[in-house]
Amino acid sequence: MQVASSLSFKYILPKYIRNNVNEFENLQIEFFSLWGIWITSSVYWLHESAELQVLFSCFSGSL
């Protein structure tokens, strides 16, 4: 019985922990990449809307 428990601590448990750590790292990467896409698109949208406001104000000022 002691051999089985030592085998589980030596091989199975580290593999289980390693797999969970890898899954957690993958989740972190996915979360931060989605967060980065959201920030980038928000900044792009704000930049585009600011350019449109300037464009419309130029046209309305010239009329």
mmCIF file of the N, C-alpha and C atoms, coordinates in Angstrom:
data_MODEL
# 
_entry.id   MODEL 
# 
loop_
_atom_site.group_PDB 
_atom_site.id 
_atom_site.type_symbol 
_atom_site.label_atom_id 
_atom_site.label_alt_id 
_atom_site.label_comp_id 
_atom_site.label_asym_id 
_atom_site.label_entity_id 
_atom_site.label_seq_id 
_atom_site.pdbx_PDB_ins_code 
_atom_site.Cartn_x 
_atom_site.Cartn_y 
_atom_site.Cartn_z 
_atom_site.occupancy 
_atom_site.B_iso_or_equiv 
_atom_site.pdbx_formal_charge 
_atom_site.auth_seq_id 
_atom_site.auth_comp_id 
_atom_site.auth_asym_id 
_atom_site.auth_atom_id 
_atom_site.pdbx_PDB_model_num 
ATOM 1   N N  . MET A 1 1  ? 0.827   -1.200 0.000   1.00 0.00 ? 1  MET A N  1 
ATOM 2   C CA . MET A 1 1  ? 0.000   0.000  0.000   1.00 0.00 ? 1  MET A CA 1 
ATOM 3   C C  . MET A 1 1  ? 0.867   1.256  0.000   1.00 0.00 ? 1  MET A C  1 
ATOM 4   N N  . GLN A 1 2  ? 1.987   1.178  0.718   1.00 0.00 ? 2  GLN A N  1 
ATOM 5   C CA . GLN A 1 2  ? 2.856   2.346  0.780   1.00 0.00 ? 2  GLN A CA 1 
ATOM 6   C C  . GLN A 1 2  ? 3.478   2.625  -0.588  1.00 0.00 ? 2  GLN A C  1 
ATOM 7   N N  . VAL A 1 3  ? 3.739   1.570  -1.353  1.00 0.00 ? 3  VAL A N  1 
ATOM 8   C CA . VAL A 1 3  ? 4.299   1.742  -2.693  1.00 0.00 ? 3  VAL A CA 1 
ATOM 9   C C  . VAL A 1 3  ? 3.309   2.492  -3.573  1.00 0.00 ? 3  VAL A C  1 
ATOM 10  N N  . ALA A 1 4  ? 2.029   2.128  -3.460  1.00 0.00 ? 4  ALA A N  1 
ATOM 11  C CA . ALA A 1 4  ? 1.002   2.791  -4.274  1.00 0.00 ? 4  ALA A CA 1 
ATOM 12  C C  . ALA A 1 4  ? 0.878   4.262  -3.899  1.00 0.00 ? 4  ALA A C  1 
ATOM 13  N N  . SER A 1 5  ? 0.916   4.559  -2.607  1.00 0.00 ? 5  SER A N  1 
ATOM 14  C CA . SER A 1 5  ? 0.777   5.958  -2.203  1.00 0.00 ? 5  SER A CA 1 
ATOM 15  C C  . SER A 1 5  ? 2.022   6.761  -2.582  1.00 0.00 ? 5  SER A C  1 
ATOM 16  N N  . SER A 1 6  ? 3.190   6.146  -2.480  1.00 0.00 ? 6  SER A N  1 
ATOM 17  C CA . SER A 1 6  ? 4.392   6.881  -2.870  1.00 0.00 ? 6  SER A CA 1 
ATOM 18  C C  . SER A 1 6  ? 4.421   7.102  -4.378  1.00 0.00 ? 6  SER A C  1 
ATOM 19  N N  . LEU A 1 7  ? 3.897   6.131  -5.145  1.00 0.00 ? 7  LEU A N  1 
ATOM 20  C CA . LEU A 1 7  ? 3.816   6.309  -6.599  1.00 0.00 ? 7  LEU A CA 1 
ATOM 21  C C  . LEU A 1 7  ? 2.865   7.446  -6.956  1.00 0.00 ? 7  LEU A C  1 
ATOM 22  N N  . SER A 1 8  ? 1.744   7.525  -6.226  1.00 0.00 ? 8  SER A N  1 
ATOM 23  C CA . SER A 1 8  ? 0.788   8.584  -6.544  1.00 0.00 ? 8  SER A CA 1 
ATOM 24  C C  . SER A 1 8  ? 1.382   9.953  -6.227  1.00 0.00 ? 8  SER A C  1 
ATOM 25  N N  . PHE A 1 9  ? 2.124   10.057 -5.140  1.00 0.00 ? 9  PHE A N  1 
ATOM 26  C CA . PHE A 1 9  ? 2.741   11.344 -4.814  1.00 0.00 ? 9  PHE A CA 1 
ATOM 27  C C  . PHE A 1 9  ? 3.894   11.671 -5.743  1.00 0.00 ? 9  PHE A C  1 
ATOM 28  N N  . LYS A 1 10 ? 4.554   10.624 -6.232  1.00 0.00 ? 10 LYS A N  1 
ATOM 29  C CA . LYS A 1 10 ? 5.741   10.851 -7.048  1.00 0.00 ? 10 LYS A CA 1 
ATOM 30  C C  . LYS A 1 10 ? 5.394   11.158 -8.501  1.00 0.00 ? 10 LYS A C  1 
ATOM 31  N N  . TYR A 1 11 ? 4.362   10.511 -9.047  1.00 0.00 ? 11 TYR A N  1 
ATOM 32  C CA . TYR A 1 11 ? 4.084   10.624 -10.484 1.00 0.00 ? 11 TYR A CA 1 
ATOM 33  C C  . TYR A 1 11 ? 2.717   11.240 -10.789 1.00 0.00 ? 11 TYR A C  1 
ATOM 34  N N  . ILE A 1 12 ? 1.683   10.735 -10.133 1.00 0.00 ? 12 ILE A N  1 
ATOM 35  C CA . ILE A 1 12 ? 0.325   11.143 -10.498 1.00 0.00 ? 12 ILE A CA 1 
ATOM 36  C C  . ILE A 1 12 ? 0.026   12.560 -10.022 1.00 0.00 ? 12 ILE A C  1 
ATOM 37  N N  . LEU A 1 13 ? 0.341   12.853 -8.770  1.00 0.00 ? 13 LEU A N  1 
ATOM 38  C CA . LEU A 1 13 ? 0.024   14.174 -8.227  1.00 0.00 ? 13 LEU A CA 1 
ATOM 39  C C  . LEU A 1 13 ? 0.776   15.295 -8.935  1.00 0.00 ? 13 LEU A C  1 
ATOM 40  N N  . PRO A 1 14 ? 2.080   15.201 -9.168  1.00 0.00 ? 14 PRO A N  1 
ATOM 41  C CA . PRO A 1 14 ? 2.750   16.279 -9.905  1.00 0.00 ? 14 PRO A CA 1 
ATOM 42  C C  . PRO A 1 14 ? 2.197   16.469 -11.314 1.00 0.00 ? 14 PRO A C  1 
ATOM 43  N N  . LYS A 1 15 ? 1.829   15.358 -11.972 1.00 0.00 ? 15 LYS A N  1 
ATOM 44  C CA . LYS A 1 15 ? 1.255   15.474 -13.311 1.00 0.00 ? 15 LYS A CA 1 
ATOM 45  C C  . LYS A 1 15 ? -0.092  16.189 -13.246 1.00 0.00 ? 15 LYS A C  1 
ATOM 46  N N  . TYR A 1 16 ? -0.899  15.861 -12.247 1.00 0.00 ? 16 TYR A N  1 
ATOM 47  C CA . TYR A 1 16 ? -2.198  16.507 -12.069 1.00 0.00 ? 16 TYR A CA 1 
ATOM 48  C C  . TYR A 1 16 ? -2.029  18.002 -11.812 1.00 0.00 ? 16 TYR A C  1 
ATOM 49  N N  . ILE A 1 17 ? -1.094  18.350 -10.938 1.00 0.00 ? 17 ILE A N  1 
ATOM 50  C CA . ILE A 1 17 ? -0.837  19.763 -10.633 1.00 0.00 ? 17 ILE A CA 1 
ATOM 51  C C  . ILE A 1 17 ? -0.311  20.480 -11.868 1.00 0.00 ? 17 ILE A C  1 
ATOM 52  N N  . ARG A 1 18 ? 0.587   19.844 -12.593 1.00 0.00 ? 18 ARG A N  1 
ATOM 53  C CA . ARG A 1 18 ? 1.161   20.454 -13.795 1.00 0.00 ? 18 ARG A CA 1 
ATOM 54  C C  . ARG A 1 18 ? 0.074   20.715 -14.845 1.00 0.00 ? 18 ARG A C  1 
ATOM 55  N N  . ASN A 1 19 ? -0.845  19.771 -15.022 1.00 0.00 ? 19 ASN A N  1 
ATOM 56  C CA . ASN A 1 19 ? -1.934  19.947 -15.983 1.00 0.00 ? 19 ASN A CA 1 
ATOM 57  C C  . ASN A 1 19 ? -2.843  21.098 -15.573 1.00 0.00 ? 19 ASN A C  1 
ATOM 58  N N  . ASN A 1 20 ? -3.151  21.196 -14.281 1.00 0.00 ? 20 ASN A N  1 
ATOM 59  C CA . ASN A 1 20 ? -4.017  22.278 -13.816 1.00 0.00 ? 20 ASN A CA 1 
ATOM 60  C C  . ASN A 1 20 ? -3.341  23.629 -13.962 1.00 0.00 ? 20 ASN A C  1 
ATOM 61  N N  . VAL A 1 21 ? -2.038  23.687 -13.690 1.00 0.00 ? 21 VAL A N  1 
ATOM 62  C CA . VAL A 1 21 ? -1.306  24.942 -13.847 1.00 0.00 ? 21 VAL A CA 1 
ATOM 63  C C  . VAL A 1 21 ? -1.301  25.355 -15.313 1.00 0.00 ? 21 VAL A C  1 
ATOM 64  N N  . ASN A 1 22 ? -1.104  24.388 -16.217 1.00 0.00 ? 22 ASN A N  1 
ATOM 65  C CA . ASN A 1 22 ? -1.127  24.701 -17.643 1.00 0.00 ? 22 ASN A CA 1 
ATOM 66  C C  . ASN A 1 22 ? -2.492  25.215 -18.072 1.00 0.00 ? 22 ASN A C  1 
ATOM 67  N N  . GLU A 1 23 ? -3.567  24.590 -17.574 1.00 0.00 ? 23 GLU A N  1 
ATOM 68  C CA . GLU A 1 23 ? -4.912  25.051 -17.917 1.00 0.00 ? 23 GLU A CA 1 
ATOM 69  C C  . GLU A 1 23 ? -5.149  26.455 -17.380 1.00 0.00 ? 23 GLU A C  1 
ATOM 70  N N  . PHE A 1 24 ? -4.679  26.732 -16.159 1.00 0.00 ? 24 PHE A N  1 
ATOM 71  C CA . PHE A 1 24 ? -4.847  28.063 -15.581 1.00 0.00 ? 24 PHE A CA 1 
ATOM 72  C C  . PHE A 1 24 ? -4.079  29.100 -16.388 1.00 0.00 ? 24 PHE A C  1 
ATOM 73  N N  . GLU A 1 25 ? -2.856  28.759 -16.819 1.00 0.00 ? 25 GLU A N  1 
ATOM 74  C CA . GLU A 1 25 ? -2.078  29.687 -17.641 1.00 0.00 ? 25 GLU A CA 1 
ATOM 75  C C  . GLU A 1 25 ? -2.774  29.940 -18.975 1.00 0.00 ? 25 GLU A C  1 
ATOM 76  N N  . ASN A 1 26 ? -3.361  28.902 -19.567 1.00 0.00 ? 26 ASN A N  1 
ATOM 77  C CA . ASN A 1 26 ? -4.089  29.083 -20.821 1.00 0.00 ? 26 ASN A CA 1 
ATOM 78  C C  . ASN A 1 26 ? -5.294  29.992 -20.631 1.00 0.00 ? 26 ASN A C  1 
ATOM 79  N N  . LEU A 1 27 ? -5.995  29.828 -19.505 1.00 0.00 ? 27 LEU A N  1 
ATOM 80  C CA . LEU A 1 27 ? -7.132  30.706 -19.227 1.00 0.00 ? 27 LEU A CA 1 
ATOM 81  C C  . LEU A 1 27 ? -6.677  32.145 -19.055 1.00 0.00 ? 27 LEU A C  1 
ATOM 82  N N  . GLN A 1 28 ? -5.540  32.340 -18.379 1.00 0.00 ? 28 GLN A N  1 
ATOM 83  C CA . GLN A 1 28 ? -5.010  33.693 -18.210 1.00 0.00 ? 28 GLN A CA 1 
ATOM 84  C C  . GLN A 1 28 ? -4.664  34.312 -19.554 1.00 0.00 ? 28 GLN A C  1 
ATOM 85  N N  . ILE A 1 29 ? -4.031  33.534 -20.418 1.00 0.00 ? 29 ILE A N  1 
ATOM 86  C CA . ILE A 1 29 ? -3.649  34.043 -21.734 1.00 0.00 ? 29 ILE A CA 1 
ATOM 87  C C  . ILE A 1 29 ? -4.896  34.424 -22.528 1.00 0.00 ? 29 ILE A C  1 
ATOM 88  N N  . GLU A 1 30 ? -5.922  33.556 -22.502 1.00 0.00 ? 30 GLU A N  1 
ATOM 89  C CA . GLU A 1 30 ? -7.161  33.861 -23.220 1.00 0.00 ? 30 GLU A CA 1 
ATOM 90  C C  . GLU A 1 30 ? -7.817  35.109 -22.657 1.00 0.00 ? 30 GLU A C  1 
ATOM 91  N N  . PHE A 1 31 ? -7.865  35.233 -21.325 1.00 0.00 ? 31 PHE A N  1 
ATOM 92  C CA . PHE A 1 31 ? -8.507  36.392 -20.707 1.00 0.00 ? 31 PHE A CA 1 
ATOM 93  C C  . PHE A 1 31 ? -7.792  37.672 -21.089 1.00 0.00 ? 31 PHE A C  1 
ATOM 94  N N  . PHE A 1 32 ? -6.460  37.678 -20.979 1.00 0.00 ? 32 PHE A N  1 
ATOM 95  C CA . PHE A 1 32 ? -5.730  38.905 -21.271 1.00 0.00 ? 32 PHE A CA 1 
ATOM 96  C C  . PHE A 1 32 ? -5.727  39.231 -22.755 1.00 0.00 ? 32 PHE A C  1 
ATOM 97  N N  . SER A 1 33 ? -5.780  38.213 -23.619 1.00 0.00 ? 33 SER A N  1 
ATOM 98  C CA . SER A 1 33 ? -5.847  38.519 -25.047 1.00 0.00 ? 33 SER A CA 1 
ATOM 99  C C  . SER A 1 33 ? -7.212  39.095 -25.391 1.00 0.00 ? 33 SER A C  1 
ATOM 100 N N  . LEU A 1 34 ? -8.282  38.566 -24.788 1.00 0.00 ? 34 LEU A N  1 
ATOM 101 C CA . LEU A 1 34 ? -9.608  39.149 -25.019 1.00 0.00 ? 34 LEU A CA 1 
ATOM 102 C C  . LEU A 1 34 ? -9.687  40.559 -24.450 1.00 0.00 ? 34 LEU A C  1 
ATOM 103 N N  . TRP A 1 35 ? -9.105  40.781 -23.291 1.00 0.00 ? 35 TRP A N  1 
ATOM 104 C CA . TRP A 1 35 ? -9.071  42.108 -22.683 1.00 0.00 ? 35 TRP A CA 1 
ATOM 105 C C  . TRP A 1 35 ? -8.314  43.074 -23.592 1.00 0.00 ? 35 TRP A C  1 
ATOM 106 N N  . GLY A 1 36 ? -7.204  42.629 -24.156 1.00 0.00 ? 36 GLY A N  1 
ATOM 107 C CA . GLY A 1 36 ? -6.420  43.470 -25.061 1.00 0.00 ? 36 GLY A CA 1 
ATOM 108 C C  . GLY A 1 36 ? -7.180  43.802 -26.328 1.00 0.00 ? 36 GLY A C  1 
ATOM 109 N N  . ILE A 1 37 ? -7.911  42.821 -26.864 1.00 0.00 ? 37 ILE A N  1 
ATOM 110 C CA . ILE A 1 37 ? -8.719  43.084 -28.061 1.00 0.00 ? 37 ILE A CA 1 
ATOM 111 C C  . ILE A 1 37 ? -9.804  44.106 -27.743 1.00 0.00 ? 37 ILE A C  1 
ATOM 112 N N  . TRP A 1 38 ? -10.437 43.983 -26.579 1.00 0.00 ? 38 TRP A N  1 
ATOM 113 C CA . TRP A 1 38 ? -11.494 44.921 -26.199 1.00 0.00 ? 38 TRP A CA 1 
ATOM 114 C C  . TRP A 1 38 ? -10.933 46.332 -26.044 1.00 0.00 ? 38 TRP A C  1 
ATOM 115 N N  . ILE A 1 39 ? -9.787  46.470 -25.381 1.00 0.00 ? 39 ILE A N  1 
ATOM 116 C CA . ILE A 1 39 ? -9.179  47.793 -25.196 1.00 0.00 ? 39 ILE A CA 1 
ATOM 117 C C  . ILE A 1 39 ? -8.779  48.381 -26.540 1.00 0.00 ? 39 ILE A C  1 
ATOM 118 N N  . THR A 1 40 ? -8.168  47.572 -27.394 1.00 0.00 ? 40 THR A N  1 
ATOM 119 C CA . THR A 1 40 ? -7.733  48.057 -28.700 1.00 0.00 ? 40 THR A CA 1 
ATOM 120 C C  . THR A 1 40 ? -8.919  48.521 -29.530 1.00 0.00 ? 40 THR A C  1 
ATOM 121 N N  . SER A 1 41 ? -9.994  47.737 -29.539 1.00 0.00 ? 41 SER A N  1 
ATOM 122 C CA . SER A 1 41 ? -11.156 48.127 -30.334 1.00 0.00 ? 41 SER A CA 1 
ATOM 123 C C  . SER A 1 41 ? -11.827 49.359 -29.746 1.00 0.00 ? 41 SER A C  1 
ATOM 124 N N  . SER A 1 42 ? -11.830 49.490 -28.415 1.00 0.00 ? 42 SER A N  1 
ATOM 125 C CA . SER A 1 42 ? -12.425 50.674 -27.790 1.00 0.00 ? 42 SER A CA 1 
ATOM 126 C C  . SER A 1 42 ? -11.630 51.923 -28.130 1.00 0.00 ? 42 SER A C  1 
ATOM 127 N N  . VAL A 1 43 ? -10.308 51.828 -28.056 1.00 0.00 ? 43 VAL A N  1 
ATOM 128 C CA . VAL A 1 43 ? -9.466  52.979 -28.390 1.00 0.00 ? 43 VAL A CA 1 
ATOM 129 C C  . VAL A 1 43 ? -9.631  53.335 -29.858 1.00 0.00 ? 43 VAL A C  1 
ATOM 130 N N  . TYR A 1 44 ? -9.689  52.322 -30.718 1.00 0.00 ? 44 TYR A N  1 
ATOM 131 C CA . TYR A 1 44 ? -9.875  52.567 -32.149 1.00 0.00 ? 44 TYR A CA 1 
ATOM 132 C C  . TYR A 1 44 ? -11.220 53.243 -32.398 1.00 0.00 ? 44 TYR A C  1 
ATOM 133 N N  . TRP A 1 45 ? -12.273 52.755 -31.729 1.00 0.00 ? 45 TRP A N  1 
ATOM 134 C CA . TRP A 1 45 ? -13.600 53.336 -31.916 1.00 0.00 ? 45 TRP A CA 1 
ATOM 135 C C  . TRP A 1 45 ? -13.629 54.779 -31.421 1.00 0.00 ? 45 TRP A C  1 
ATOM 136 N N  . LEU A 1 46 ? -12.998 55.048 -30.283 1.00 0.00 ? 46 LEU A N  1 
ATOM 137 C CA . LEU A 1 46 ? -12.951 56.420 -29.769 1.00 0.00 ? 46 LEU A CA 1 
ATOM 138 C C  . LEU A 1 46 ? -12.187 57.328 -30.718 1.00 0.00 ? 46 LEU A C  1 
ATOM 139 N N  . HIS A 1 47 ? -11.094 56.818 -31.269 1.00 0.00 ? 47 HIS A N  1 
ATOM 140 C CA . HIS A 1 47 ? -10.296 57.600 -32.208 1.00 0.00 ? 47 HIS A CA 1 
ATOM 141 C C  . HIS A 1 47 ? -11.109 57.900 -33.465 1.00 0.00 ? 47 HIS A C  1 
ATOM 142 N N  . GLU A 1 48 ? -11.803 56.893 -33.984 1.00 0.00 ? 48 GLU A N  1 
ATOM 143 C CA . GLU A 1 48 ? -12.618 57.083 -35.186 1.00 0.00 ? 48 GLU A CA 1 
ATOM 144 C C  . GLU A 1 48 ? -13.762 58.050 -34.918 1.00 0.00 ? 48 GLU A C  1 
ATOM 145 N N  . SER A 1 49 ? -14.411 57.927 -33.772 1.00 0.00 ? 49 SER A N  1 
ATOM 146 C CA . SER A 1 49 ? -15.537 58.822 -33.481 1.00 0.00 ? 49 SER A CA 1 
ATOM 147 C C  . SER A 1 49 ? -15.044 60.251 -33.283 1.00 0.00 ? 49 SER A C  1 
ATOM 148 N N  . ALA A 1 50 ? -13.843 60.415 -32.715 1.00 0.00 ? 50 ALA A N  1 
ATOM 149 C CA . ALA A 1 50 ? -13.287 61.761 -32.562 1.00 0.00 ? 50 ALA A CA 1 
ATOM 150 C C  . ALA A 1 50 ? -12.972 62.356 -33.926 1.00 0.00 ? 50 ALA A C  1 
ATOM 151 N N  . GLU A 1 51 ? -12.442 61.538 -34.840 1.00 0.00 ? 51 GLU A N  1 
ATOM 152 C CA . GLU A 1 51 ? -12.171 62.031 -36.192 1.00 0.00 ? 51 GLU A CA 1 
ATOM 153 C C  . GLU A 1 51 ? -13.462 62.408 -36.901 1.00 0.00 ? 51 GLU A C  1 
ATOM 154 N N  . LEU A 1 52 ? -14.512 61.621 -36.715 1.00 0.00 ? 52 LEU A N  1 
ATOM 155 C CA . LEU A 1 52 ? -15.797 61.937 -37.339 1.00 0.00 ? 52 LEU A CA 1 
ATOM 156 C C  . LEU A 1 52 ? -16.375 63.227 -36.771 1.00 0.00 ? 52 LEU A C  1 
ATOM 157 N N  . GLN A 1 53 ? -16.225 63.441 -35.467 1.00 0.00 ? 53 GLN A N  1 
ATOM 158 C CA . GLN A 1 53 ? -16.719 64.678 -34.866 1.00 0.00 ? 53 GLN A CA 1 
ATOM 159 C C  . GLN A 1 53 ? -15.988 65.881 -35.437 1.00 0.00 ? 53 GLN A C  1 
ATOM 160 N N  . VAL A 1 54 ? -14.668 65.764 -35.602 1.00 0.00 ? 54 VAL A N  1 
ATOM 161 C CA . VAL A 1 54 ? -13.895 66.862 -36.189 1.00 0.00 ? 54 VAL A CA 1 
ATOM 162 C C  . VAL A 1 54 ? -14.338 67.088 -37.624 1.00 0.00 ? 54 VAL A C  1 
ATOM 163 N N  . LEU A 1 55 ? -14.542 66.010 -38.365 1.00 0.00 ? 55 LEU A N  1 
ATOM 164 C CA . LEU A 1 55 ? -14.964 66.112 -39.756 1.00 0.00 ? 55 LEU A CA 1 
ATOM 165 C C  . LEU A 1 55 ? -16.330 66.784 -39.859 1.00 0.00 ? 55 LEU A C  1 
ATOM 166 N N  . PHE A 1 56 ? -17.281 66.363 -39.032 1.00 0.00 ? 56 PHE A N  1 
ATOM 167 C CA . PHE A 1 56 ? -18.612 66.966 -39.070 1.00 0.00 ? 56 PHE A CA 1 
ATOM 168 C C  . PHE A 1 56 ? -18.577 68.421 -38.622 1.00 0.00 ? 56 PHE A C  1 
ATOM 169 N N  . SER A 1 57 ? -17.740 68.735 -37.641 1.00 0.00 ? 57 SER A N  1 
ATOM 170 C CA . SER A 1 57 ? -17.668 70.126 -37.193 1.00 0.00 ? 57 SER A CA 1 
ATOM 171 C C  . SER A 1 57 ? -17.053 71.004 -38.271 1.00 0.00 ? 57 SER A C  1 
ATOM 172 N N  . CYS A 1 58 ? -16.110 70.460 -39.045 1.00 0.00 ? 58 CYS A N  1 
ATOM 173 C CA . CYS A 1 58 ? -15.540 71.231 -40.155 1.00 0.00 ? 58 CYS A CA 1 
ATOM 174 C C  . CYS A 1 58 ? -16.594 71.493 -41.213 1.00 0.00 ? 58 CYS A C  1 
ATOM 175 N N  . PHE A 1 59 ? -17.392 70.470 -41.532 1.00 0.00 ? 59 PHE A N  1 
ATOM 176 C CA . PHE A 1 59 ? -18.435 70.651 -42.546 1.00 0.00 ? 59 PHE A CA 1 
ATOM 177 C C  . PHE A 1 59 ? -19.526 71.591 -42.058 1.00 0.00 ? 59 PHE A C  1 
ATOM 178 N N  . SER A 1 60 ? -19.912 71.468 -40.816 1.00 0.00 ? 60 SER A N  1 
ATOM 179 C CA . SER A 1 60 ? -20.979 72.333 -40.307 1.00 0.00 ? 60 SER A CA 1 
ATOM 180 C C  . SER A 1 60 ? -20.479 73.765 -40.151 1.00 0.00 ? 60 SER A C  1 
ATOM 181 N N  . GLY A 1 61 ? -19.195 73.926 -39.877 1.00 0.00 ? 61 GLY A N  1 
ATOM 182 C CA . GLY A 1 61 ? -18.635 75.276 -39.774 1.00 0.00 ? 61 GLY A CA 1 
ATOM 183 C C  . GLY A 1 61 ? -18.520 75.954 -41.123 1.00 0.00 ? 61 GLY A C  1 
ATOM 184 N N  . SER A 1 62 ? -18.279 75.165 -42.179 1.00 0.00 ? 62 SER A N  1 
ATOM 185 C CA . SER A 1 62 ? -18.118 75.763 -43.499 1.00 0.00 ? 62 SER A CA 1 
ATOM 186 C C  . SER A 1 62 ? -19.461 76.070 -44.139 1.00 0.00 ? 62 SER A C  1 
ATOM 187 N N  . LEU A 1 63 ? -20.540 75.437 -43.646 1.00 0.00 ? 63 LEU A N  1 
ATOM 188 C CA . LEU A 1 63 ? -21.861 75.709 -44.216 1.00 0.00 ? 63 LEU A CA 1 
ATOM 189 C C  . LEU A 1 63 ? -22.428 76.883 -43.556 1.00 0.00 ? 63 LEU A C  1 
# 
